[in-house]
C-alpha cells in the first residue's frame, strides 16, 4: 500500500498511463534522443545564400559549408575556452570554473540547471564535472514537461569508492549525482523512496503500467533520461537495495561522449 497515494485512487490505471504517455510526447523532441547540438545550423544557411550569389561563389560556399558540417559543432569557434564550457554558456547555465581533485573540468553551479533547481540536503555548493552539468541542462526539458522545478540530492562530487569495492565511484570524478526527490507545483513532491514503483517496464515498453500518478512520472523520467543518450546510465531502486531511495544519475566524461561529436 505504500505506493498508493490518496490522489491516485481517484484515477483509473489507464488514465494515469495515458497521462504519462502524453508527458512523454511533450518531452520527446528533446528528451528521447539527444540530437547533436548545432546539427542543422549549417544546413539552411548555404541554400539561402546561394539564391543571392553568382555561380562562381557558390562552389566555395558549398565546400566551406560541407567542411563546417564535418567538424564537431563546438569545435568551430576559435575560442580557447573548453568546448563543454561553451556548451554550458549556450544553454544558459551560470557557473564558476573550479578545480577539484579527480574532476576533469570542474564547475560550481550558480542557479538552475536547465530550468530545474538542484538543492542539497546539507547546505553545500554543487560542484560537478562540466559533462554532467551539460547533460542535466539538456535533460531539464524532460523534467519540466512533468512540471518538475526542483530536485533534491544527497551526494554529488564525493571522493569515495563504489560500495563494497576498491574502485572509485563516479562521484569521485564529479560525474554522478544522487537525486532523492523531485518537486513542483503541478506534480507535488515526488520521493523516489515512496513514489517510484519497482519492477515496471520491459525492453518494448519502458514505462510499464504504473499504478499511481507519482509512479508514472518517476518512471517516465527514468525511461526518458535512460534513453536520451545524455547519460551513461540512471540507477533506480530496481537496480539494487543500495538505490532504494534515489536515482544515481551518471554521465560519461566529455572526451568519451559520442553525442557531442
Ligand atoms: Zn550515486
Boltz pocket constraint, residues with backbone or C-beta under 6 A from the ligand:
constraints:
  - pocket:
      binder: B
      contacts: [[A, 155], [A, 171], [A, 176], [A, 177], [A, 178], [A, 247], [A, 248], [A, 249]]
      max_distance: 6.0
